[in-house]
Amino acid sequence: MANILIADDEDLIRSFIKRIVEELGHTAFIAGNGKVALDVFKKHAIDLSFVDVRMPEMDGLSFLHEVKTIKPDAVVIVITGYPSAETITETVEEEGYTYITKPLNYQQIVDLIQRGLNP
């Protein structure tokens, strides 16, 4: 069983991923913004994180940067509704695990969780 953090400012996205995480037998931690997500990451042994690029208080790429300074091998999947070369490049530069675009796909989330936990 893994601890998976889901950080997104959209309730529907958080609920969708949380349901999948729990169906797979893992524990889900949710946060509505990057600052709360970082606090959760610091307090719990998070094995994998899903983080939206655009969130209030701290964006996903800032979260990714902070997490990588705390735990360089952290697995972070960046979610974006605005796929652009700039966002993708920043994600790769920050050594994010991968990125996915909205709308999200059930099987894609399952596959990313399995690959992220079993590299």
Jmol script that loads the backbone (N, CA, C; Angstrom):
load data "model"
ATOM      1  N   MET A   1       0.846  -1.180   0.000  1.00  0.00           N
ATOM      2  CA  MET A   1       0.000   0.000   0.000  1.00  0.00           C
ATOM      3  C   MET A   1       0.886   1.237   0.000  1.00  0.00           C
ATOM      4  N   ALA A   2       0.550   2.191  -0.852  1.00  0.00           N
ATOM      5  CA  ALA A   2       1.340   3.409  -0.991  1.00  0.00           C
ATOM      6  C   ALA A   2       0.531   4.618  -0.543  1.00  0.00           C
ATOM      7  N   ASN A   3       1.252   5.691  -0.203  1.00  0.00           N
ATOM      8  CA  ASN A   3       0.644   6.979   0.116  1.00  0.00           C
ATOM      9  C   ASN A   3       0.756   7.857  -1.121  1.00  0.00           C
ATOM     10  N   ILE A   4      -0.405   8.280  -1.628  1.00  0.00           N
ATOM     11  CA  ILE A   4      -0.433   9.068  -2.857  1.00  0.00           C
ATOM     12  C   ILE A   4      -1.099  10.412  -2.590  1.00  0.00           C
ATOM     13  N   LEU A   5      -0.389  11.469  -2.951  1.00  0.00           N
ATOM     14  CA  LEU A   5      -0.871  12.835  -2.780  1.00  0.00           C
ATOM     15  C   LEU A   5      -1.515  13.310  -4.070  1.00  0.00           C
ATOM     16  N   ILE A   6      -2.685  13.926  -3.934  1.00  0.00           N
ATOM     17  CA  ILE A   6      -3.411  14.479  -5.076  1.00  0.00           C
ATOM     18  C   ILE A   6      -3.633  15.957  -4.799  1.00  0.00           C
ATOM     19  N   ALA A   7      -2.965  16.801  -5.580  1.00  0.00           N
ATOM     20  CA  ALA A   7      -3.068  18.247  -5.383  1.00  0.00           C
ATOM     21  C   ALA A   7      -3.643  18.886  -6.642  1.00  0.00           C
ATOM     22  N   ASP A   8      -4.861  19.389  -6.506  1.00  0.00           N
ATOM     23  CA  ASP A   8      -5.538  20.050  -7.624  1.00  0.00           C
ATOM     24  C   ASP A   8      -6.599  20.958  -7.025  1.00  0.00           C
ATOM     25  N   ASP A   9      -6.828  22.093  -7.646  1.00  0.00           N
ATOM     26  CA  ASP A   9      -7.832  23.013  -7.115  1.00  0.00           C
ATOM     27  C   ASP A   9      -9.245  22.672  -7.596  1.00  0.00           C
ATOM     28  N   GLU A  10      -9.381  21.651  -8.416  1.00  0.00           N
ATOM     29  CA  GLU A  10     -10.697  21.215  -8.888  1.00  0.00           C
ATOM     30  C   GLU A  10     -11.154  19.985  -8.105  1.00  0.00           C
ATOM     31  N   ASP A  11     -12.297  20.118  -7.425  1.00  0.00           N
ATOM     32  CA  ASP A  11     -12.840  19.016  -6.628  1.00  0.00           C
ATOM     33  C   ASP A  11     -13.047  17.747  -7.451  1.00  0.00           C
ATOM     34  N   LEU A  12     -13.563  17.888  -8.666  1.00  0.00           N
ATOM     35  CA  LEU A  12     -13.852  16.716  -9.498  1.00  0.00           C
ATOM     36  C   LEU A  12     -12.578  15.937  -9.839  1.00  0.00           C
ATOM     37  N   ILE A  13     -11.509  16.646 -10.114  1.00  0.00           N
ATOM     38  CA  ILE A  13     -10.230  15.982 -10.431  1.00  0.00           C
ATOM     39  C   ILE A  13      -9.719  15.246  -9.198  1.00  0.00           C
ATOM     40  N   ARG A  14      -9.724  15.923  -8.061  1.00  0.00           N
ATOM     41  CA  ARG A  14      -9.260  15.277  -6.815  1.00  0.00           C
ATOM     42  C   ARG A  14     -10.092  14.033  -6.519  1.00  0.00           C
ATOM     43  N   SER A  15     -11.399  14.138  -6.621  1.00  0.00           N
ATOM     44  CA  SER A  15     -12.286  13.013  -6.321  1.00  0.00           C
ATOM     45  C   SER A  15     -12.069  11.849  -7.289  1.00  0.00           C
ATOM     46  N   PHE A  16     -11.887  12.161  -8.566  1.00  0.00           N
ATOM     47  CA  PHE A  16     -11.673  11.137  -9.584  1.00  0.00           C
ATOM     48  C   PHE A  16     -10.400  10.341  -9.299  1.00  0.00           C
ATOM     49  N   ILE A  17      -9.300  11.050  -9.072  1.00  0.00           N
ATOM     50  CA  ILE A  17      -8.032  10.360  -8.809  1.00  0.00           C
ATOM     51  C   ILE A  17      -8.078   9.638  -7.471  1.00  0.00           C
ATOM     52  N   LYS A  18      -8.687  10.255  -6.467  1.00  0.00           N
ATOM     53  CA  LYS A  18      -8.794   9.635  -5.136  1.00  0.00           C
ATOM     54  C   LYS A  18      -9.526   8.293  -5.223  1.00  0.00           C
ATOM     55  N   ARG A  19     -10.603   8.251  -5.989  1.00  0.00           N
ATOM     56  CA  ARG A  19     -11.375   7.017  -6.147  1.00  0.00           C
ATOM     57  C   ARG A  19     -10.498   5.918  -6.753  1.00  0.00           C
ATOM     58  N   ILE A  20      -9.720   6.269  -7.762  1.00  0.00           N
ATOM     59  CA  ILE A  20      -8.839   5.287  -8.403  1.00  0.00           C
ATOM     60  C   ILE A  20      -7.769   4.810  -7.427  1.00  0.00           C
ATOM     61  N   VAL A  21      -7.154   5.743  -6.737  1.00  0.00           N
ATOM     62  CA  VAL A  21      -6.106   5.416  -5.750  1.00  0.00           C
ATOM     63  C   VAL A  21      -6.645   4.424  -4.722  1.00  0.00           C
ATOM     64  N   GLU A  22      -7.826   4.702  -4.191  1.00  0.00           N
ATOM     65  CA  GLU A  22      -8.409   3.840  -3.164  1.00  0.00           C
ATOM     66  C   GLU A  22      -8.860   2.495  -3.735  1.00  0.00           C
ATOM     67  N   GLU A  23      -9.351   2.479  -4.983  1.00  0.00           N
ATOM     68  CA  GLU A  23      -9.714   1.208  -5.631  1.00  0.00           C
ATOM     69  C   GLU A  23      -8.497   0.296  -5.761  1.00  0.00           C
ATOM     70  N   LEU A  24      -7.332   0.899  -5.937  1.00  0.00           N
ATOM     71  CA  LEU A  24      -6.086   0.136  -6.076  1.00  0.00           C
ATOM     72  C   LEU A  24      -5.493  -0.253  -4.718  1.00  0.00           C
ATOM     73  N   GLY A  25      -6.160   0.159  -3.636  1.00  0.00           N
ATOM     74  CA  GLY A  25      -5.728  -0.231  -2.307  1.00  0.00           C
ATOM     75  C   GLY A  25      -4.717   0.699  -1.651  1.00  0.00           C
ATOM     76  N   HIS A  26      -4.553   1.888  -2.207  1.00  0.00           N
ATOM     77  CA  HIS A  26      -3.593   2.851  -1.659  1.00  0.00           C
ATOM     78  C   HIS A  26      -4.309   3.905  -0.811  1.00  0.00           C
ATOM     79  N   THR A  27      -3.532   4.672  -0.085  1.00  0.00           N
ATOM     80  CA  THR A  27      -4.073   5.755   0.727  1.00  0.00           C
ATOM     81  C   THR A  27      -3.923   7.061  -0.032  1.00  0.00           C
ATOM     82  N   ALA A  28      -5.006   7.832  -0.099  1.00  0.00           N
ATOM     83  CA  ALA A  28      -4.991   9.113  -0.807  1.00  0.00           C
ATOM     84  C   ALA A  28      -4.955  10.263   0.181  1.00  0.00           C
ATOM     85  N   PHE A  29      -4.101  11.216  -0.092  1.00  0.00           N
ATOM     86  CA  PHE A  29      -4.056  12.481   0.634  1.00  0.00           C
ATOM     87  C   PHE A  29      -4.410  13.547  -0.391  1.00  0.00           C
ATOM     88  N   ILE A  30      -5.316  14.458  -0.031  1.00  0.00           N
ATOM     89  CA  ILE A  30      -5.726  15.461  -1.006  1.00  0.00           C
ATOM     90  C   ILE A  30      -5.411  16.866  -0.513  1.00  0.00           C
ATOM     91  N   ALA A  31      -5.176  17.757  -1.479  1.00  0.00           N
ATOM     92  CA  ALA A  31      -4.897  19.157  -1.180  1.00  0.00           C
ATOM     93  C   ALA A  31      -5.481  20.002  -2.305  1.00  0.00           C
ATOM     94  N   GLY A  32      -6.044  21.147  -1.942  1.00  0.00           N
ATOM     95  CA  GLY A  32      -6.659  22.037  -2.915  1.00  0.00           C
ATOM     96  C   GLY A  32      -5.729  23.096  -3.460  1.00  0.00           C
ATOM     97  N   ASN A  33      -4.518  23.177  -2.906  1.00  0.00           N
ATOM     98  CA  ASN A  33      -3.541  24.120  -3.434  1.00  0.00           C
ATOM     99  C   ASN A  33      -2.128  23.625  -3.137  1.00  0.00           C
ATOM    100  N   GLY A  34      -1.160  24.240  -3.763  1.00  0.00           N
ATOM    101  CA  GLY A  34       0.211  23.795  -3.649  1.00  0.00           C
ATOM    102  C   GLY A  34       0.809  23.933  -2.262  1.00  0.00           C
ATOM    103  N   LYS A  35       0.423  24.971  -1.542  1.00  0.00           N
ATOM    104  CA  LYS A  35       0.966  25.184  -0.194  1.00  0.00           C
ATOM    105  C   LYS A  35       0.520  24.061   0.745  1.00  0.00           C
ATOM    106  N   VAL A  36      -0.754  23.742   0.711  1.00  0.00           N
ATOM    107  CA  VAL A  36      -1.276  22.640   1.531  1.00  0.00           C
ATOM    108  C   VAL A  36      -0.629  21.325   1.097  1.00  0.00           C
ATOM    109  N   ALA A  37      -0.473  21.145  -0.207  1.00  0.00           N
ATOM    110  CA  ALA A  37       0.158  19.921  -0.722  1.00  0.00           C
ATOM    111  C   ALA A  37       1.575  19.761  -0.180  1.00  0.00           C
ATOM    112  N   LEU A  38       2.328  20.849  -0.144  1.00  0.00           N
ATOM    113  CA  LEU A  38       3.695  20.788   0.363  1.00  0.00           C
ATOM    114  C   LEU A  38       3.699  20.432   1.849  1.00  0.00           C
ATOM    115  N   ASP A  39       2.764  20.986   2.601  1.00  0.00           N
ATOM    116  CA  ASP A  39       2.648  20.639   4.028  1.00  0.00           C
ATOM    117  C   ASP A  39       2.346  19.148   4.197  1.00  0.00           C
ATOM    118  N   VAL A  40       1.427  18.629   3.397  1.00  0.00           N
ATOM    119  CA  VAL A  40       1.083  17.210   3.454  1.00  0.00           C
ATOM    120  C   VAL A  40       2.308  16.366   3.095  1.00  0.00           C
ATOM    121  N   PHE A  41       3.019  16.769   2.053  1.00  0.00           N
ATOM    122  CA  PHE A  41       4.206  16.032   1.624  1.00  0.00           C
ATOM    123  C   PHE A  41       5.242  15.958   2.747  1.00  0.00           C
ATOM    124  N   LYS A  42       5.407  17.060   3.458  1.00  0.00           N
ATOM    125  CA  LYS A  42       6.397  17.113   4.544  1.00  0.00           C
ATOM    126  C   LYS A  42       5.979  16.269   5.750  1.00  0.00           C
ATOM    127  N   LYS A  43       4.673  16.108   5.971  1.00  0.00           N
ATOM    128  CA  LYS A  43       4.173  15.410   7.155  1.00  0.00           C
ATOM    129  C   LYS A  43       3.994  13.906   6.962  1.00  0.00           C
ATOM    130  N   HIS A  44       3.886  13.461   5.728  1.00  0.00           N
ATOM    131  CA  HIS A  44       3.596  12.057   5.454  1.00  0.00           C
ATOM    132  C   HIS A  44       4.632  11.479   4.502  1.00  0.00           C
ATOM    133  N   ALA A  45       4.804  10.193   4.557  1.00  0.00           N
ATOM    134  CA  ALA A  45       5.730   9.510   3.650  1.00  0.00           C
ATOM    135  C   ALA A  45       5.007   9.291   2.322  1.00  0.00           C
ATOM    136  N   ILE A  46       5.058  10.293   1.468  1.00  0.00           N
ATOM    137  CA  ILE A  46       4.345  10.238   0.194  1.00  0.00           C
ATOM    138  C   ILE A  46       5.198   9.484  -0.823  1.00  0.00           C
ATOM    139  N   ASP A  47       4.581   8.488  -1.459  1.00  0.00           N
ATOM    140  CA  ASP A  47       5.282   7.662  -2.440  1.00  0.00           C
ATOM    141  C   ASP A  47       5.147   8.187  -3.864  1.00  0.00           C
ATOM    142  N   LEU A  48       4.056   8.894  -4.128  1.00  0.00           N
ATOM    143  CA  LEU A  48       3.783   9.393  -5.468  1.00  0.00           C
ATOM    144  C   LEU A  48       2.846  10.582  -5.337  1.00  0.00           C
ATOM    145  N   SER A  49       3.049  11.596  -6.165  1.00  0.00           N
ATOM    146  CA  SER A  49       2.196  12.788  -6.121  1.00  0.00           C
ATOM    147  C   SER A  49       1.639  13.098  -7.503  1.00  0.00           C
ATOM    148  N   PHE A  50       0.362  13.467  -7.528  1.00  0.00           N
ATOM    149  CA  PHE A  50      -0.259  14.063  -8.702  1.00  0.00           C
ATOM    150  C   PHE A  50      -0.436  15.531  -8.357  1.00  0.00           C
ATOM    151  N   VAL A  51       0.049  16.431  -9.190  1.00  0.00           N
ATOM    152  CA  VAL A  51      -0.037  17.855  -8.863  1.00  0.00           C
ATOM    153  C   VAL A  51      -0.392  18.666 -10.108  1.00  0.00           C
ATOM    154  N   ASP A  52      -1.405  19.500  -9.973  1.00  0.00           N
ATOM    155  CA  ASP A  52      -1.844  20.353 -11.067  1.00  0.00           C
ATOM    156  C   ASP A  52      -0.855  21.504 -11.234  1.00  0.00           C
ATOM    157  N   VAL A  53      -0.650  21.921 -12.471  1.00  0.00           N
ATOM    158  CA  VAL A  53       0.260  23.029 -12.729  1.00  0.00           C
ATOM    159  C   VAL A  53      -0.301  24.329 -12.163  1.00  0.00           C
ATOM    160  N   ARG A  54      -1.562  24.604 -12.429  1.00  0.00           N
ATOM    161  CA  ARG A  54      -2.158  25.878 -12.011  1.00  0.00           C
ATOM    162  C   ARG A  54      -3.017  25.676 -10.774  1.00  0.00           C
ATOM    163  N   MET A  55      -2.486  26.179  -9.647  1.00  0.00           N
ATOM    164  CA  MET A  55      -3.195  26.114  -8.370  1.00  0.00           C
ATOM    165  C   MET A  55      -2.953  27.407  -7.616  1.00  0.00           C
ATOM    166  N   PRO A  56      -3.855  27.743  -6.706  1.00  0.00           N
ATOM    167  CA  PRO A  56      -3.628  28.946  -5.892  1.00  0.00           C
ATOM    168  C   PRO A  56      -2.525  28.726  -4.857  1.00  0.00           C
ATOM    169  N   GLU A  57      -1.964  29.822  -4.392  1.00  0.00           N
ATOM    170  CA  GLU A  57      -0.966  29.889  -3.320  1.00  0.00           C
ATOM    171  C   GLU A  57       0.408  29.338  -3.690  1.00  0.00           C
ATOM    172  N   MET A  58       0.476  28.272  -4.450  1.00  0.00           N
ATOM    173  CA  MET A  58       1.742  27.727  -4.955  1.00  0.00           C
ATOM    174  C   MET A  58       1.404  26.869  -6.160  1.00  0.00           C
ATOM    175  N   ASP A  59       2.015  27.177  -7.298  1.00  0.00           N
ATOM    176  CA  ASP A  59       1.692  26.384  -8.485  1.00  0.00           C
ATOM    177  C   ASP A  59       2.403  25.039  -8.443  1.00  0.00           C
ATOM    178  N   GLY A  60       2.015  24.164  -9.344  1.00  0.00           N
ATOM    179  CA  GLY A  60       2.531  22.803  -9.349  1.00  0.00           C
ATOM    180  C   GLY A  60       4.024  22.710  -9.608  1.00  0.00           C
ATOM    181  N   LEU A  61       4.554  23.597 -10.463  1.00  0.00           N
ATOM    182  CA  LEU A  61       5.981  23.534 -10.742  1.00  0.00           C
ATOM    183  C   LEU A  61       6.803  24.024  -9.555  1.00  0.00           C
ATOM    184  N   SER A  62       6.280  24.988  -8.808  1.00  0.00           N
ATOM    185  CA  SER A  62       6.957  25.416  -7.574  1.00  0.00           C
ATOM    186  C   SER A  62       6.916  24.290  -6.543  1.00  0.00           C
ATOM    187  N   PHE A  63       5.775  23.605  -6.460  1.00  0.00           N
ATOM    188  CA  PHE A  63       5.668  22.444  -5.574  1.00  0.00           C
ATOM    189  C   PHE A  63       6.706  21.395  -5.970  1.00  0.00           C
ATOM    190  N   LEU A  64       6.801  21.108  -7.259  1.00  0.00           N
ATOM    191  CA  LEU A  64       7.750  20.120  -7.759  1.00  0.00           C
ATOM    192  C   LEU A  64       9.177  20.488  -7.357  1.00  0.00           C
ATOM    193  N   HIS A  65       9.536  21.748  -7.530  1.00  0.00           N
ATOM    194  CA  HIS A  65      10.876  22.211  -7.163  1.00  0.00           C
ATOM    195  C   HIS A  65      11.145  21.999  -5.676  1.00  0.00           C
ATOM    196  N   GLU A  66      10.186  22.375  -4.830  1.00  0.00           N
ATOM    197  CA  GLU A  66      10.341  22.215  -3.382  1.00  0.00           C
ATOM    198  C   GLU A  66      10.465  20.747  -2.990  1.00  0.00           C
ATOM    199  N   VAL A  67       9.628  19.919  -3.574  1.00  0.00           N
ATOM    200  CA  VAL A  67       9.636  18.486  -3.270  1.00  0.00           C
ATOM    201  C   VAL A  67      10.973  17.858  -3.653  1.00  0.00           C
ATOM    202  N   LYS A  68      11.502  18.243  -4.806  1.00  0.00           N
ATOM    203  CA  LYS A  68      12.774  17.678  -5.262  1.00  0.00           C
ATOM    204  C   LYS A  68      13.940  18.084  -4.359  1.00  0.00           C
ATOM    205  N   THR A  69      13.833  19.227  -3.667  1.00  0.00           N
ATOM    206  CA  THR A  69      14.890  19.599  -2.719  1.00  0.00           C
ATOM    207  C   THR A  69      14.775  18.782  -1.438  1.00  0.00           C
ATOM    208  N   ILE A  70      13.550  18.366  -1.101  1.00  0.00           N
ATOM    209  CA  ILE A  70      13.320  17.557   0.102  1.00  0.00           C
ATOM    210  C   ILE A  70      13.636  16.093  -0.164  1.00  0.00           C
ATOM    211  N   LYS A  71      13.144  15.595  -1.298  1.00  0.00           N
ATOM    212  CA  LYS A  71      13.288  14.178  -1.643  1.00  0.00           C
ATOM    213  C   LYS A  71      13.595  14.081  -3.143  1.00  0.00           C
ATOM    214  N   PRO A  72      14.872  14.092  -3.504  1.00  0.00           N
ATOM    215  CA  PRO A  72      15.259  14.130  -4.918  1.00  0.00           C
ATOM    216  C   PRO A  72      14.684  13.012  -5.786  1.00  0.00           C
ATOM    217  N   ASP A  73      14.394  11.873  -5.197  1.00  0.00           N
ATOM    218  CA  ASP A  73      13.852  10.771  -5.985  1.00  0.00           C
ATOM    219  C   ASP A  73      12.325  10.697  -5.944  1.00  0.00           C
ATOM    220  N   ALA A  74      11.686  11.760  -5.493  1.00  0.00           N
ATOM    221  CA  ALA A  74      10.221  11.794  -5.411  1.00  0.00           C
ATOM    222  C   ALA A  74       9.612  11.596  -6.798  1.00  0.00           C
ATOM    223  N   VAL A  75       8.526  10.836  -6.836  1.00  0.00           N
ATOM    224  CA  VAL A  75       7.798  10.603  -8.084  1.00  0.00           C
ATOM    225  C   VAL A  75       6.632  11.590  -8.127  1.00  0.00           C
ATOM    226  N   VAL A  76       6.685  12.501  -9.092  1.00  0.00           N
ATOM    227  CA  VAL A  76       5.659  13.538  -9.219  1.00  0.00           C
ATOM    228  C   VAL A  76       5.112  13.507 -10.635  1.00  0.00           C
ATOM    229  N   ILE A  77       3.798  13.396 -10.720  1.00  0.00           N
ATOM    230  CA  ILE A  77       3.104  13.426 -12.010  1.00  0.00           C
ATOM    231  C   ILE A  77       2.390  14.768 -12.090  1.00  0.00           C
ATOM    232  N   VAL A  78       2.766  15.570 -13.063  1.00  0.00           N
ATOM    233  CA  VAL A  78       2.209  16.906 -13.224  1.00  0.00           C
ATOM    234  C   VAL A  78       0.972  16.829 -14.117  1.00  0.00           C
ATOM    235  N   ILE A  79      -0.102  17.462 -13.655  1.00  0.00           N
ATOM    236  CA  ILE A  79      -1.361  17.505 -14.404  1.00  0.00           C
ATOM    237  C   ILE A  79      -1.504  18.893 -14.998  1.00  0.00           C
ATOM    238  N   THR A  80      -1.847  18.963 -16.272  1.00  0.00           N
ATOM    239  CA  THR A  80      -2.059  20.272 -16.868  1.00  0.00           C
ATOM    240  C   THR A  80      -3.266  20.273 -17.793  1.00  0.00           C
ATOM    241  N   GLY A  81      -4.001  21.328 -17.736  1.00  0.00           N
ATOM    242  CA  GLY A  81      -5.096  21.543 -18.669  1.00  0.00           C
ATOM    243  C   GLY A  81      -4.629  22.410 -19.818  1.00  0.00           C
ATOM    244  N   TYR A  82      -3.368  22.856 -19.734  1.00  0.00           N
ATOM    245  CA  TYR A  82      -2.797  23.769 -20.717  1.00  0.00           C
ATOM    246  C   TYR A  82      -1.471  23.219 -21.216  1.00  0.00           C
ATOM    247  N   PRO A  83      -1.510  22.135 -22.005  1.00  0.00           N
ATOM    248  CA  PRO A  83      -0.253  21.548 -22.458  1.00  0.00           C
ATOM    249  C   PRO A  83       0.484  22.504 -23.396  1.00  0.00           C
ATOM    250  N   SER A  84       1.631  22.935 -22.968  1.00  0.00           N
ATOM    251  CA  SER A  84       2.440  23.821 -23.789  1.00  0.00           C
ATOM    252  C   SER A  84       3.880  23.372 -23.709  1.00  0.00           C
ATOM    253  N   ALA A  85       4.647  23.744 -24.693  1.00  0.00           N
ATOM    254  CA  ALA A  85       6.065  23.370 -24.701  1.00  0.00           C
ATOM    255  C   ALA A  85       6.762  23.923 -23.465  1.00  0.00           C
ATOM    256  N   GLU A  86       6.400  25.125 -23.047  1.00  0.00           N
ATOM    257  CA  GLU A  86       7.037  25.737 -21.880  1.00  0.00           C
ATOM    258  C   GLU A  86       6.779  24.924 -20.615  1.00  0.00           C
ATOM    259  N   THR A  87       5.521  24.531 -20.384  1.00  0.00           N
ATOM    260  CA  THR A  87       5.174  23.745 -19.198  1.00  0.00           C
ATOM    261  C   THR A  87       5.889  22.410 -19.212  1.00  0.00           C
ATOM    262  N   ILE A  88       5.895  21.747 -20.346  1.00  0.00           N
ATOM    263  CA  ILE A  88       6.534  20.442 -20.456  1.00  0.00           C
ATOM    264  C   ILE A  88       8.029  20.570 -20.209  1.00  0.00           C
ATOM    265  N   THR A  89       8.654  21.576 -20.802  1.00  0.00           N
ATOM    266  CA  THR A  89      10.090  21.789 -20.614  1.00  0.00           C
ATOM    267  C   THR A  89      10.412  22.053 -19.158  1.00  0.00           C
ATOM    268  N   GLU A  90       9.630  22.910 -18.506  1.00  0.00           N
ATOM    269  CA  GLU A  90       9.862  23.194 -17.094  1.00  0.00           C
ATOM    270  C   GLU A  90       9.730  21.927 -16.258  1.00  0.00           C
ATOM    271  N   THR A  91       8.742  21.113 -16.573  1.00  0.00           N
ATOM    272  CA  THR A  91       8.536  19.869 -15.837  1.00  0.00           C
ATOM    273  C   THR A  91       9.744  18.950 -15.980  1.00  0.00           C
ATOM    274  N   VAL A  92      10.213  18.785 -17.198  1.00  0.00           N
ATOM    275  CA  VAL A  92      11.375  17.930 -17.431  1.00  0.00           C
ATOM    276  C   VAL A  92      12.598  18.497 -16.726  1.00  0.00           C
ATOM    277  N   GLU A  93      12.786  19.826 -16.795  1.00  0.00           N
ATOM    278  CA  GLU A  93      13.926  20.456 -16.127  1.00  0.00           C
ATOM    279  C   GLU A  93      13.877  20.245 -14.623  1.00  0.00           C
ATOM    280  N   GLU A  94      12.691  20.211 -14.067  1.00  0.00           N
ATOM    281  CA  GLU A  94      12.537  20.013 -12.629  1.00  0.00           C
ATOM    282  C   GLU A  94      12.530  18.527 -12.276  1.00  0.00           C
ATOM    283  N   GLU A  95      12.743  17.674 -13.269  1.00  0.00           N
ATOM    284  CA  GLU A  95      12.820  16.233 -13.088  1.00  0.00           C
ATOM    285  C   GLU A  95      11.520  15.603 -12.608  1.00  0.00           C
ATOM    286  N   GLY A  96      10.413  16.138 -13.103  1.00  0.00           N
ATOM    287  CA  GLY A  96       9.132  15.523 -12.791  1.00  0.00           C
ATOM    288  C   GLY A  96       9.071  14.153 -13.436  1.00  0.00           C
ATOM    289  N   TYR A  97       8.339  13.275 -12.860  1.00  0.00           N
ATOM    290  CA  TYR A  97       8.238  11.914 -13.383  1.00  0.00           C
ATOM    291  C   TYR A  97       7.648  11.938 -14.782  1.00  0.00           C
ATOM    292  N   THR A  98       6.537  12.585 -14.931  1.00  0.00           N
ATOM    293  CA  THR A  98       5.891  12.728 -16.231  1.00  0.00           C
ATOM    294  C   THR A  98       4.783  13.770 -16.095  1.00  0.00           C
ATOM    295  N   TYR A  99       4.066  13.992 -17.167  1.00  0.00           N
ATOM    296  CA  TYR A  99       2.925  14.893 -17.098  1.00  0.00           C
ATOM    297  C   TYR A  99       1.767  14.265 -17.851  1.00  0.00           C
ATOM    298  N   ILE A 100       0.568  14.681 -17.462  1.00  0.00           N
ATOM    299  CA  ILE A 100      -0.639  14.243 -18.158  1.00  0.00           C
ATOM    300  C   ILE A 100      -1.510  15.459 -18.405  1.00  0.00           C
ATOM    301  N   THR A 101      -2.343  15.367 -19.410  1.00  0.00           N
ATOM    302  CA  THR A 101      -3.207  16.497 -19.736  1.00  0.00           C
ATOM    303  C   THR A 101      -4.661  16.164 -19.425  1.00  0.00           C
ATOM    304  N   LYS A 102      -5.394  17.191 -19.071  1.00  0.00           N
ATOM    305  CA  LYS A 102      -6.830  17.050 -18.854  1.00  0.00           C
ATOM    306  C   LYS A 102      -7.496  17.067 -20.212  1.00  0.00           C
ATOM    307  N   PRO A 103      -8.596  16.367 -20.412  1.00  0.00           N
ATOM    308  CA  PRO A 103      -9.310  15.541 -19.432  1.00  0.00           C
ATOM    309  C   PRO A 103      -8.544  14.254 -19.130  1.00  0.00           C
ATOM    310  N   LEU A 104      -8.682  13.813 -17.897  1.00  0.00           N
ATOM    311  CA  LEU A 104      -7.965  12.630 -17.439  1.00  0.00           C
ATOM    312  C   LEU A 104      -8.691  11.360 -17.857  1.00  0.00           C
ATOM    313  N   ASN A 105      -7.927  10.300 -18.010  1.00  0.00           N
ATOM    314  CA  ASN A 105      -8.433   9.011 -18.440  1.00  0.00           C
ATOM    315  C   ASN A 105      -8.192   7.994 -17.324  1.00  0.00           C
ATOM    316  N   TYR A 106      -9.197   7.216 -16.977  1.00  0.00           N
ATOM    317  CA  TYR A 106      -9.109   6.244 -15.889  1.00  0.00           C
ATOM    318  C   TYR A 106      -7.904   5.314 -16.044  1.00  0.00           C
ATOM    319  N   GLN A 107      -7.781   4.665 -17.192  1.00  0.00           N
ATOM    320  CA  GLN A 107      -6.699   3.696 -17.388  1.00  0.00           C
ATOM    321  C   GLN A 107      -5.333   4.373 -17.348  1.00  0.00           C
ATOM    322  N   GLN A 108      -5.262   5.588 -17.851  1.00  0.00           N
ATOM    323  CA  GLN A 108      -4.009   6.339 -17.815  1.00  0.00           C
ATOM    324  C   GLN A 108      -3.551   6.570 -16.374  1.00  0.00           C
ATOM    325  N   ILE A 109      -4.483   6.912 -15.498  1.00  0.00           N
ATOM    326  CA  ILE A 109      -4.159   7.136 -14.080  1.00  0.00           C
ATOM    327  C   ILE A 109      -3.684   5.826 -13.449  1.00  0.00           C
ATOM    328  N   VAL A 110      -4.401   4.739 -13.713  1.00  0.00           N
ATOM    329  CA  VAL A 110      -4.011   3.423 -13.186  1.00  0.00           C
ATOM    330  C   VAL A 110      -2.596   3.076 -13.640  1.00  0.00           C
ATOM    331  N   ASP A 111      -2.325   3.230 -14.928  1.00  0.00           N
ATOM    332  CA  ASP A 111      -1.006   2.904 -15.467  1.00  0.00           C
ATOM    333  C   ASP A 111       0.102   3.764 -14.860  1.00  0.00           C
ATOM    334  N   LEU A 112      -0.170   5.057 -14.694  1.00  0.00           N
ATOM    335  CA  LEU A 112       0.841   5.947 -14.118  1.00  0.00           C
ATOM    336  C   LEU A 112       1.138   5.587 -12.660  1.00  0.00           C
ATOM    337  N   ILE A 113       0.109   5.217 -11.916  1.00  0.00           N
ATOM    338  CA  ILE A 113       0.320   4.817 -10.533  1.00  0.00           C
ATOM    339  C   ILE A 113       1.184   3.546 -10.490  1.00  0.00           C
ATOM    340  N   GLN A 114       0.834   2.579 -11.296  1.00  0.00           N
ATOM    341  CA  GLN A 114       1.587   1.325 -11.297  1.00  0.00           C
ATOM    342  C   GLN A 114       3.035   1.540 -11.732  1.00  0.00           C
ATOM    343  N   ARG A 115       3.256   2.321 -12.779  1.00  0.00           N
ATOM    344  CA  ARG A 115       4.620   2.599 -13.242  1.00  0.00           C
ATOM    345  C   ARG A 115       5.387   3.442 -12.239  1.00  0.00           C
ATOM    346  N   GLY A 116       4.721   4.410 -11.633  1.00  0.00           N
ATOM    347  CA  GLY A 116       5.382   5.294 -10.676  1.00  0.00           C
ATOM    348  C   GLY A 116       5.808   4.584  -9.408  1.00  0.00           C
ATOM    349  N   LEU A 117       5.026   3.597  -8.993  1.00  0.00           N
ATOM    350  CA  LEU A 117       5.352   2.862  -7.770  1.00  0.00           C
ATOM    351  C   LEU A 117       6.286   1.690  -8.027  1.00  0.00           C
ATOM    352  N   ASN A 118       6.370   1.266  -9.278  1.00  0.00           N
ATOM    353  CA  ASN A 118       7.213   0.123  -9.652  1.00  0.00           C
ATOM    354  C   ASN A 118       8.076   0.475 -10.855  1.00  0.00           C
ATOM    355  N   PRO A 119       9.028   1.394 -10.674  1.00  0.00           N
ATOM    356  CA  PRO A 119       9.814   1.849 -11.837  1.00  0.00           C
ATOM    357  C   PRO A 119      10.705   0.752 -12.422  1.00  0.00           C
TER     358      PRO A 119
END
end "model"
wireframe off; spacefill off
backbone 0.3
color backbone group
